[in-house]
Amino acid sequence: MDLGLQDRVYVVTGASRGLGLATATVLAEEGSQVLMCARDEAALQKATESLAGDRAMALPGDLTDTALGERLAAAAIGRWGRLDGVLISVGGPAPGETLGLSDDAWRASFESVFLGALRIARAATAVMGEEGGSLVFVLSTSVKQPIAGLAASNGLRPGLAMLAKTMADELGPRNIRVNGLLPGRIDTDRVRELDGGGAKGRKARADAESRIPLGRYGEPAEFGRVAAFVLSPAASFVSGTMVPVDGGMMRAL
């Protein structure tokens, strides 16, 4: 199936590794131009160079930077003359239990996870043309059920999911689709950090895999292919929905 991605232009945040890099890789392989953004400039440059051809451009930035959205939108328009969609991957907030997280930790999480994502969406949709486009928020299974030890994610991601649903209503008349992806246990640096090292990490992974019907962690590329489809014109009637990419782990519908 042709996803219709040839010569489309996408912004991908969190693109230096993990889910963002996996998505950028698939988009580039399918013929899109990709503006890649992440905090670590050296890692971002290396990731950009790993993509085939000259289909990628790096722009370092932190989602807590209030001007980042405008810079990304302007860079995409300036380089390629259009913007067709954005994968908004904000990374994970600090782990911790609800009452153990300080006010500063909660504020920092809200600034990056919620406001940072909203600012990117606002700037991107402002420059999308009559053809419309696609916004995809990388969220978590914590949208549907809490994850132990990740109170900030449990508190913020469901709100961002409802915001995405609201934006789908508001932006639909402009042919801009808005969706969310709910990754489960994907074998990324972030998940390995949460699992921990040594025997503890091996046990955490084994316990998690025992709750996944497919019996294993997902590969980043498996997420990237789903993300590329939802971003693409091939998913032209998919909007306002949350798509799990979790191997069947989540027990909620």
Secondary structure, 3 states (H helix, E strand, C coil): CCCCCCCCEEEEECCCCHHHHHHHHHHHHCCCEEEEECCCHHHHHHHHHHCCCCCEEECCCCCCCCCHHHHHHHHHHHHHCCCCEEEEECCCCCCECHHHCCHHHHHHHHHHHHHHHHHHHHHHHHHCCCCCEEEEEECCHHHCCCCCCEHHHHHHHHHHHHHHHHHHHHHHHHCEEEEEEEECCECCHHHHHHHCCHHHHHHHHHHHHHCCCCCCCECHHHHHHHHHHHHCHHHCCCCCCEEEECCCCCCCC
